[in-house]
């Protein structure tokens, strides 16, 4: 009887070793992927552009930059509500901005010339020149 128990223990040990080996081989094979993979660069980091609408004109700074993601921070310094509009190869606009209030407009601008206007007819528009795509932000630290 003692030999029967020893055989069972020996068989269990072999089965456990076999299961461990099969699991280890499976993990090793799963870890082997294709050696060739695409490491696509990140898109360019968004840039911050300030815009000011007063009772006379629209001002944008900077007014020349590369194509890509742009965050417009718009301040309405006029005495009445206005809508901030960007027209060109890509178009976008804000909701009505109350006097003295800021607003934000996020756009992905393509290369070209844009006109930036306010909804009031007497306010002079601004012009933005957007050049080729900005370089990738790959391998750059994130900004706070």
BALOBA-1460 file (C-alpha; in Angstrom, 3 decimals):
// residues 144
<rec num="1" residu="x" x="0.000" y="0.000" z="0.000"/>
<rec num="2" residu="x" x="2.812" y="2.359" z="0.666"/>
<rec num="3" residu="x" x="4.031" y="1.960" z="-2.895"/>
<rec num="4" residu="x" x="0.593" y="2.811" z="-4.244"/>
<rec num="5" residu="x" x="0.606" y="6.158" z="-2.354"/>
<rec num="6" residu="x" x="4.137" y="6.872" z="-3.526"/>
<rec num="7" residu="x" x="3.088" y="6.233" z="-7.142"/>
<rec num="8" residu="x" x="0.143" y="8.612" z="-6.786"/>
<rec num="9" residu="x" x="2.355" y="11.303" z="-5.304"/>
<rec num="10" residu="x" x="4.915" y="10.734" z="-8.062"/>
<rec num="11" residu="x" x="2.183" y="10.910" z="-10.765"/>
<rec num="12" residu="x" x="0.730" y="14.099" z="-9.252"/>
<rec num="13" residu="x" x="4.185" y="15.636" z="-9.178"/>
<rec num="14" residu="x" x="4.751" y="14.779" z="-12.836"/>
<rec num="15" residu="x" x="1.332" y="16.168" z="-13.829"/>
<rec num="16" residu="x" x="2.015" y="19.360" z="-11.907"/>
<rec num="17" residu="x" x="5.428" y="19.695" z="-13.577"/>
<rec num="18" residu="x" x="3.872" y="19.060" z="-16.992"/>
<rec num="19" residu="x" x="1.124" y="21.657" z="-16.380"/>
<rec num="20" residu="x" x="3.730" y="24.179" z="-15.225"/>
<rec num="21" residu="x" x="5.866" y="23.496" z="-18.307"/>
<rec num="22" residu="x" x="2.915" y="23.880" z="-20.683"/>
<rec num="23" residu="x" x="1.895" y="27.132" z="-18.969"/>
<rec num="24" residu="x" x="5.456" y="28.468" z="-19.160"/>
<rec num="25" residu="x" x="5.735" y="27.617" z="-22.868"/>
<rec num="26" residu="x" x="2.367" y="29.298" z="-23.504"/>
<rec num="27" residu="x" x="3.486" y="32.470" z="-21.716"/>
<rec num="28" residu="x" x="6.770" y="32.541" z="-23.629"/>
<rec num="29" residu="x" x="5.027" y="32.104" z="-26.975"/>
<rec num="30" residu="x" x="2.468" y="34.789" z="-26.151"/>
<rec num="31" residu="x" x="5.292" y="37.202" z="-25.331"/>
<rec num="32" residu="x" x="6.847" y="36.698" z="-28.744"/>
<rec num="33" residu="x" x="5.165" y="39.177" z="-31.034"/>
<rec num="34" residu="x" x="6.082" y="40.491" z="-34.401"/>
<rec num="35" residu="x" x="9.449" y="42.176" z="-34.375"/>
<rec num="36" residu="x" x="8.201" y="44.750" z="-36.850"/>
<rec num="37" residu="x" x="5.758" y="47.265" z="-35.367"/>
<rec num="38" residu="x" x="4.672" y="50.759" z="-36.241"/>
<rec num="39" residu="x" x="5.873" y="53.417" z="-33.882"/>
<rec num="40" residu="x" x="3.720" y="56.221" z="-35.200"/>
<rec num="41" residu="x" x="4.774" y="59.591" z="-33.851"/>
<rec num="42" residu="x" x="2.367" y="61.555" z="-31.696"/>
<rec num="43" residu="x" x="0.492" y="64.486" z="-33.085"/>
<rec num="44" residu="x" x="1.895" y="67.918" z="-32.356"/>
<rec num="45" residu="x" x="1.007" y="69.339" z="-28.972"/>
<rec num="46" residu="x" x="-1.873" y="71.844" z="-29.112"/>
<rec num="47" residu="x" x="-0.876" y="75.492" z="-29.104"/>
<rec num="48" residu="x" x="-2.567" y="78.265" z="-27.173"/>
<rec num="49" residu="x" x="-3.695" y="81.283" z="-29.188"/>
<rec num="50" residu="x" x="-5.125" y="84.390" z="-27.513"/>
<rec num="51" residu="x" x="-7.889" y="86.365" z="-29.176"/>
<rec num="52" residu="x" x="-9.365" y="89.681" z="-28.166"/>
<rec num="53" residu="x" x="-12.562" y="91.226" z="-29.458"/>
<rec num="54" residu="x" x="-13.111" y="94.898" z="-28.653"/>
<rec num="55" residu="x" x="-15.536" y="97.435" z="-30.090"/>
<rec num="56" residu="x" x="-13.104" y="98.248" z="-32.945"/>
<rec num="57" residu="x" x="-11.342" y="95.050" z="-34.063"/>
<rec num="58" residu="x" x="-10.405" y="91.410" z="-33.518"/>
<rec num="59" residu="x" x="-6.804" y="90.693" z="-32.498"/>
<rec num="60" residu="x" x="-5.156" y="87.260" z="-32.520"/>
<rec num="61" residu="x" x="-1.705" y="86.411" z="-31.130"/>
<rec num="62" residu="x" x="0.225" y="84.698" z="-32.533"/>
<rec num="63" residu="x" x="-1.224" y="85.141" z="-36.006"/>
<rec num="64" residu="x" x="1.233" y="82.788" z="-37.785"/>
<rec num="65" residu="x" x="1.774" y="79.164" z="-36.747"/>
<rec num="66" residu="x" x="1.830" y="75.603" z="-38.091"/>
<rec num="67" residu="x" x="-1.202" y="73.430" z="-38.767"/>
<rec num="68" residu="x" x="-2.584" y="71.217" z="-36.025"/>
<rec num="69" residu="x" x="-4.587" y="71.465" z="-32.823"/>
<rec num="70" residu="x" x="-5.244" y="75.028" z="-31.640"/>
<rec num="71" residu="x" x="-6.923" y="76.286" z="-28.475"/>
<rec num="72" residu="x" x="-8.281" y="79.804" z="-28.911"/>
<rec num="73" residu="x" x="-8.891" y="81.699" z="-25.665"/>
<rec num="74" residu="x" x="-11.241" y="84.516" z="-26.606"/>
<rec num="75" residu="x" x="-11.895" y="87.600" z="-24.473"/>
<rec num="76" residu="x" x="-14.879" y="89.808" z="-25.302"/>
<rec num="77" residu="x" x="-13.829" y="93.319" z="-24.347"/>
<rec num="78" residu="x" x="-16.590" y="94.988" z="-26.341"/>
<rec num="79" residu="x" x="-19.766" y="96.379" z="-24.831"/>
<rec num="80" residu="x" x="-22.111" y="93.832" z="-26.437"/>
<rec num="81" residu="x" x="-22.360" y="90.049" z="-26.890"/>
<rec num="82" residu="x" x="-20.414" y="88.681" z="-29.868"/>
<rec num="83" residu="x" x="-19.803" y="85.372" z="-31.578"/>
<rec num="84" residu="x" x="-16.169" y="84.551" z="-32.470"/>
<rec num="85" residu="x" x="-15.878" y="82.980" z="-35.960"/>
<rec num="86" residu="x" x="-12.923" y="81.375" z="-37.746"/>
<rec num="87" residu="x" x="-13.396" y="80.854" z="-41.501"/>
<rec num="88" residu="x" x="-11.007" y="79.320" z="-44.016"/>
<rec num="89" residu="x" x="-10.065" y="75.750" z="-44.948"/>
<rec num="90" residu="x" x="-11.466" y="74.728" z="-41.532"/>
<rec num="91" residu="x" x="-14.337" y="76.600" z="-39.917"/>
<rec num="92" residu="x" x="-15.527" y="77.007" z="-36.358"/>
<rec num="93" residu="x" x="-17.253" y="79.416" z="-34.014"/>
<rec num="94" residu="x" x="-18.106" y="79.940" z="-30.386"/>
<rec num="95" residu="x" x="-21.479" y="80.438" z="-28.795"/>
<rec num="96" residu="x" x="-22.401" y="84.027" z="-28.011"/>
<rec num="97" residu="x" x="-19.807" y="85.524" z="-25.635"/>
<rec num="98" residu="x" x="-21.120" y="88.051" z="-23.121"/>
<rec num="99" residu="x" x="-19.256" y="91.356" z="-22.584"/>
<rec num="100" residu="x" x="-16.284" y="90.963" z="-20.254"/>
<rec num="101" residu="x" x="-16.428" y="87.156" z="-20.449"/>
<rec num="102" residu="x" x="-13.900" y="84.690" z="-21.907"/>
<rec num="103" residu="x" x="-14.610" y="81.608" z="-24.013"/>
<rec num="104" residu="x" x="-12.597" y="78.724" z="-25.478"/>
<rec num="105" residu="x" x="-12.631" y="77.358" z="-29.026"/>
<rec num="106" residu="x" x="-10.705" y="74.188" z="-29.908"/>
<rec num="107" residu="x" x="-9.980" y="73.510" z="-33.569"/>
<rec num="108" residu="x" x="-7.756" y="71.347" z="-35.758"/>
<rec num="109" residu="x" x="-6.582" y="73.874" z="-38.354"/>
<rec num="110" residu="x" x="-5.291" y="72.879" z="-41.775"/>
<rec num="111" residu="x" x="-2.753" y="74.850" z="-43.786"/>
<rec num="112" residu="x" x="-4.130" y="78.045" z="-45.314"/>
<rec num="113" residu="x" x="-5.266" y="81.602" z="-44.624"/>
<rec num="114" residu="x" x="-8.092" y="82.215" z="-42.167"/>
<rec num="115" residu="x" x="-10.257" y="85.200" z="-41.389"/>
<rec num="116" residu="x" x="-11.262" y="85.701" z="-37.768"/>
<rec num="117" residu="x" x="-14.386" y="87.771" z="-37.266"/>
<rec num="118" residu="x" x="-16.832" y="88.835" z="-34.603"/>
<rec num="119" residu="x" x="-20.569" y="88.746" z="-35.261"/>
<rec num="120" residu="x" x="-20.872" y="92.551" z="-35.238"/>
<rec num="121" residu="x" x="-20.449" y="94.155" z="-38.691"/>
<rec num="122" residu="x" x="-18.442" y="97.189" z="-37.533"/>
<rec num="123" residu="x" x="-15.655" y="95.128" z="-35.891"/>
<rec num="124" residu="x" x="-12.631" y="94.722" z="-38.210"/>
<rec num="125" residu="x" x="-11.549" y="91.076" z="-38.751"/>
<rec num="126" residu="x" x="-8.087" y="89.605" z="-38.189"/>
<rec num="127" residu="x" x="-6.131" y="87.299" z="-40.500"/>
<rec num="128" residu="x" x="-4.297" y="84.135" z="-39.480"/>
<rec num="129" residu="x" x="-1.682" y="82.368" z="-41.627"/>
<rec num="130" residu="x" x="-1.412" y="78.635" z="-40.915"/>
<rec num="131" residu="x" x="1.655" y="76.908" z="-42.340"/>
<rec num="132" residu="x" x="2.545" y="73.229" z="-42.778"/>
<rec num="133" residu="x" x="1.918" y="70.732" z="-39.963"/>
<rec num="134" residu="x" x="3.873" y="71.360" z="-36.790"/>
<rec num="135" residu="x" x="6.422" y="68.668" z="-35.876"/>
<rec num="136" residu="x" x="5.462" y="65.747" z="-33.659"/>
<rec num="137" residu="x" x="5.584" y="66.068" z="-29.889"/>
<rec num="138" residu="x" x="7.208" y="62.615" z="-29.701"/>
<rec num="139" residu="x" x="9.804" y="62.303" z="-26.943"/>
<rec num="140" residu="x" x="8.854" y="65.655" z="-25.394"/>
<rec num="141" residu="x" x="7.803" y="65.996" z="-21.803"/>
<rec num="142" residu="x" x="4.188" y="66.829" z="-21.185"/>
<rec num="143" residu="x" x="3.541" y="70.397" z="-20.152"/>
<rec num="144" residu="x" x="1.396" y="71.115" z="-17.121"/>
